[in-house]
Amino acid sequence: MLLHLSTWLEVEAYLEHSQGVIMPIGSTEQHGPTGLIGTDAICAEAIAKGVGEATQALVAPTINIGMALHHTAFPGSMSLRPSTMIQVVKEYITCLVKAGFTKFFFINGHGGNIATLKAAFSETYAHLADLNLPNAGNIKCYLGNWFMCGSVYQLAKELYGDKEGSHATPSEVALTQYVYPEAIKQAPLSPEVGRGYKIYGAEDFRRRYPDGRMGSDPALATPEHGKQFYELAVKELSHTYLEFVNGE
C-alpha cells in the first residue's frame, strides 16, 4: 500500500489495524562513471515497496535527497545540510504522528544519512514531547540500512570480495540494474581507484576519489546479482519490520 496512491479514507482504515509505516530514504549523488545518480533512492524505494508488499505495510513517499555534501563537486549531485535534513524528517514524522502513526521504519540507501537520521530521531522525540501530543511517548523510529543486512553483506563479500568497496559498489549498482534494466550504463573504468581516504569537503573528496568510486569495481555488477540482493534485503527487512511494529 503506497501512501501517495491511497486516499485519506484508506489511510484511516489502515490505522485501525496498524500504526506502522515504512519510510524509504536515499540520496541523489554521483555513483561513479556507471552508477546512476539516483542509486541510493532507487534502492531504498524498491526494497521498501517489496517489504511493504510482504508485510502489508503502508509505504510513504521516498525522501530522495539526503546528506551528500561531500559529493557535490560532481555534477548532478544534490544534498541537504544536516540541519535541513533533520528538520525535514522531523516535520514528516510530526504530520504522520498527528494522524495516528507511532512506528516509523526507515529503509535507508545511503551511508551518509546514518548520523543525521539518528540525530533527527532524537530531535523528533524531543519535539513531539514539547508538543504534548497524547501519543508522544509511544513514538519509535527504526533505521534499517539495506546494504548492512547480514545476508546482503555476505553475498557481496562472496561475489566481489574487496572489490565491493564502499561507494558506487557493485552490489548497489547491480540492484539498480535489476530495477531499471533499461538504464544500465557502460563506461571505461580505471584499474586504479581511490581507497581508504577520510572524508572531508567536496573538493577534497573529488581530488582523492577522482571518478567518484571508493575502492569499488561496479563493472562486476549484473541484473541477476541485483535480483539476489533485492530478495535478500526484502526478506531480512520484512522480518525486522514485523518484529519492530509488533514489539513493545
C-alpha positions as CSV (number, residue, x, y, z in Angstrom):
1,M,0.0,0.0,0.0
2,L,1.6,3.2,-1.2
3,L,0.7,6.4,0.7
4,H,0.7,8.6,-2.4
5,L,-1.6,6.2,-4.3
6,S,-4.1,5.9,-1.4
7,T,-7.0,8.1,-0.3
8,W,-7.3,9.5,3.2
9,L,-10.1,7.1,3.8
10,E,-7.9,4.2,3.0
11,V,-5.2,5.5,5.3
12,E,-7.7,6.0,8.1
13,A,-8.9,2.4,7.7
14,Y,-5.2,1.2,7.7
15,L,-4.6,2.9,11.0
16,E,-7.4,0.9,12.6
17,H,-5.2,-2.2,12.5
18,S,-1.6,-0.9,12.2
19,Q,0.2,2.3,13.2
20,G,3.4,1.3,11.4
21,V,4.7,3.0,8.3
22,I,7.8,2.4,6.1
23,M,9.8,5.4,5.2
24,P,12.3,5.0,2.3
25,I,15.1,7.4,2.2
26,G,18.1,7.7,-0.1
27,S,20.2,10.3,-1.8
28,T,20.8,12.0,-5.2
29,E,24.5,11.9,-5.8
30,Q,27.2,10.7,-8.1
31,H,27.9,6.9,-8.2
32,G,31.0,6.8,-10.4
33,P,31.1,6.6,-14.2
34,T,28.5,3.8,-14.5
35,G,26.3,4.3,-11.4
36,L,23.0,6.2,-11.6
37,I,22.9,9.4,-9.6
38,G,19.6,8.2,-8.1
39,T,21.1,4.9,-7.0
40,D,20.6,5.3,-3.2
41,A,17.0,6.5,-3.5
42,I,16.2,3.8,-6.2
43,C,17.5,1.0,-4.0
44,A,15.7,2.2,-0.9
45,E,12.4,2.7,-2.7
46,A,12.4,-0.7,-4.4
47,I,13.2,-2.5,-1.3
48,A,10.7,-0.5,0.7
49,K,8.0,-1.4,-1.7
50,G,9.0,-5.1,-1.5
51,V,8.8,-5.0,2.3
52,G,5.5,-3.2,2.2
53,E,4.1,-5.9,-0.1
54,A,5.5,-8.7,2.1
55,T,4.2,-7.3,5.3
56,Q,1.0,-5.5,4.1
57,A,2.5,-2.2,5.4
58,L,2.0,1.3,4.3
59,V,4.9,2.8,2.4
60,A,5.4,6.6,2.5
61,P,6.9,8.6,-0.4
62,T,10.6,8.3,-0.8
63,I,12.8,11.0,0.6
64,N,15.1,11.3,-2.5
65,I,17.6,14.0,-1.3
66,G,19.9,13.1,1.7
67,M,23.1,14.3,3.3
68,A,25.6,14.1,0.5
69,L,27.6,17.4,0.7
70,H,30.9,15.6,0.1
71,H,29.7,14.5,-3.3
72,T,28.6,17.9,-4.6
73,A,31.8,18.6,-6.6
74,F,30.4,16.1,-9.1
75,P,27.7,17.5,-11.5
76,G,24.2,16.4,-10.7
77,S,24.7,15.6,-7.1
78,M,22.3,17.3,-4.7
79,S,22.3,17.5,-0.9
80,L,20.5,18.8,2.2
81,R,22.6,20.2,5.0
82,P,22.3,18.0,8.1
83,S,20.3,20.7,9.9
84,T,17.9,20.9,7.0
85,M,17.5,17.1,6.7
86,I,16.8,16.9,10.5
87,Q,14.0,19.5,10.0
88,V,12.6,17.6,7.0
89,V,12.5,14.3,8.8
90,K,11.0,15.9,12.0
91,E,8.2,17.5,10.1
92,Y,7.4,14.4,8.0
93,I,7.1,12.3,11.2
94,T,5.2,15.0,13.1
95,C,2.5,15.1,10.4
96,L,2.1,11.3,10.5
97,V,2.1,11.2,14.3
98,K,-0.8,13.6,14.4
99,A,-2.7,11.2,12.1
100,G,-2.1,8.3,14.4
101,F,1.1,6.6,13.3
102,T,3.6,5.6,16.1
103,K,6.1,3.3,14.4
104,F,8.4,4.7,11.7
105,F,10.6,2.2,9.9
106,F,13.2,4.0,7.8
107,I,14.8,1.9,5.0
108,N,17.9,3.8,4.1
109,G,20.1,3.6,1.0
110,H,22.9,6.0,1.8
111,G,25.6,5.7,4.4
112,G,26.0,9.4,4.6
113,N,22.4,9.7,6.0
114,I,23.1,7.5,9.1
115,A,24.4,10.0,11.5
116,T,21.9,12.7,10.5
117,L,19.0,10.3,10.8
118,K,20.0,9.3,14.3
119,A,20.2,12.9,15.3
120,A,16.8,13.6,13.6
121,F,15.2,10.8,15.6
122,S,16.4,12.4,18.9
123,E,15.3,15.8,17.8
124,T,11.9,14.4,16.8
125,Y,11.3,12.6,20.1
126,A,12.0,15.9,22.0
127,H,9.9,18.0,19.6
128,L,6.9,15.7,20.0
129,A,7.2,15.7,23.7
130,D,7.3,19.5,23.7
131,L,4.0,19.5,21.7
132,N,2.4,17.4,24.4
133,L,0.7,15.1,21.9
134,P,-1.2,12.3,23.5
135,N,0.8,9.5,22.0
136,A,4.2,11.3,22.0
137,G,5.7,8.8,24.5
138,N,4.9,5.9,22.2
139,I,6.7,7.1,19.1
140,K,9.6,4.9,17.9
141,C,11.8,5.2,14.9
142,Y,14.0,2.4,13.4
143,L,16.9,2.8,11.0
144,G,17.3,-0.2,8.6
145,N,20.2,0.2,6.2
146,W,19.6,-2.3,3.4
147,F,23.3,-2.6,2.5
148,M,24.1,-3.5,6.1
149,C,21.8,-6.5,6.2
150,G,23.8,-9.6,7.1
151,S,22.7,-11.6,4.2
152,V,23.4,-8.8,1.7
153,Y,26.8,-8.2,3.2
154,Q,27.7,-11.9,3.0
155,L,26.6,-12.2,-0.7
156,A,28.6,-9.0,-1.7
157,K,31.6,-10.5,0.0
158,E,31.2,-13.8,-1.8
159,L,30.6,-12.2,-5.2
160,Y,33.0,-9.3,-5.1
161,G,35.5,-9.6,-2.2
162,D,37.4,-6.4,-1.6
163,K,36.2,-5.0,-4.9
164,E,32.9,-4.3,-3.3
165,G,34.4,-1.1,-1.9
166,S,32.3,1.4,0.0
167,H,30.7,3.7,-2.6
168,A,29.5,3.1,-6.2
169,T,29.6,-0.5,-5.1
170,P,28.8,-3.4,-7.5
171,S,26.0,-4.5,-5.1
172,E,24.1,-1.3,-5.3
173,V,24.8,-0.8,-9.0
174,A,23.5,-4.4,-9.5
175,L,20.3,-3.6,-7.7
176,T,19.6,-0.6,-9.9
177,Q,20.3,-2.7,-12.9
178,Y,17.7,-5.1,-11.7
179,V,15.1,-2.4,-11.1
180,Y,15.9,-0.3,-14.2
181,P,17.5,-2.7,-16.8
182,E,16.8,0.0,-19.5
183,A,19.2,2.4,-17.7
184,I,22.3,0.2,-17.5
185,K,25.4,2.3,-18.2
186,Q,28.8,1.4,-19.7
187,A,31.9,3.5,-19.3
188,P,35.7,2.9,-19.1
189,L,36.8,2.3,-15.5
190,S,40.4,2.9,-14.4
191,P,42.0,-0.1,-12.8
192,E,43.3,2.3,-10.1
193,V,40.6,3.5,-7.8
194,G,40.8,5.7,-4.7
195,R,40.5,3.8,-1.4
196,G,40.8,4.4,2.3
197,Y,40.9,8.2,2.5
198,K,39.0,10.1,5.1
199,I,36.0,12.2,4.0
200,Y,36.2,16.0,4.4
201,G,34.8,18.6,2.0
202,A,33.5,18.1,-1.6
203,E,36.6,19.4,-3.4
204,D,38.9,17.3,-1.3
205,F,36.7,14.2,-1.9
206,R,36.8,14.7,-5.7
207,R,40.6,15.1,-5.6
208,R,41.1,11.9,-3.6
209,Y,38.3,9.9,-5.5
210,P,38.6,11.5,-9.0
211,D,36.0,9.2,-10.7
212,G,33.7,9.0,-7.7
213,R,34.3,5.4,-6.7
214,M,35.6,4.4,-3.3
215,G,37.5,1.2,-3.7
216,S,34.8,-0.4,-5.9
217,D,34.6,-2.2,-9.2
218,P,31.0,-1.7,-10.4
219,A,31.8,-3.5,-13.7
220,L,31.3,-6.7,-11.7
221,A,27.6,-5.9,-11.3
222,T,24.8,-7.8,-13.1
223,P,21.0,-7.5,-13.0
224,E,21.0,-11.2,-11.8
225,H,23.1,-10.2,-8.8
226,G,20.7,-7.3,-8.2
227,K,17.7,-9.6,-8.0
228,Q,19.6,-11.7,-5.4
229,F,20.4,-8.6,-3.3
230,Y,16.8,-7.4,-3.6
231,E,15.3,-10.7,-2.4
232,L,17.7,-11.0,0.5
233,A,17.1,-7.4,1.6
234,V,13.3,-7.7,1.4
235,K,13.3,-10.9,3.3
236,E,15.6,-9.7,6.1
237,L,14.0,-6.3,6.5
238,S,10.4,-7.7,6.4
239,H,11.3,-9.9,9.3
240,T,12.8,-6.9,11.1
241,Y,9.8,-4.7,10.4
242,L,7.3,-7.1,11.8
243,E,9.4,-7.5,14.9
244,F,9.6,-3.7,15.3
245,V,5.9,-3.0,14.8
246,N,4.7,-5.9,17.0
247,G,7.2,-5.3,19.8
248,E,6.9,-3.1,22.8
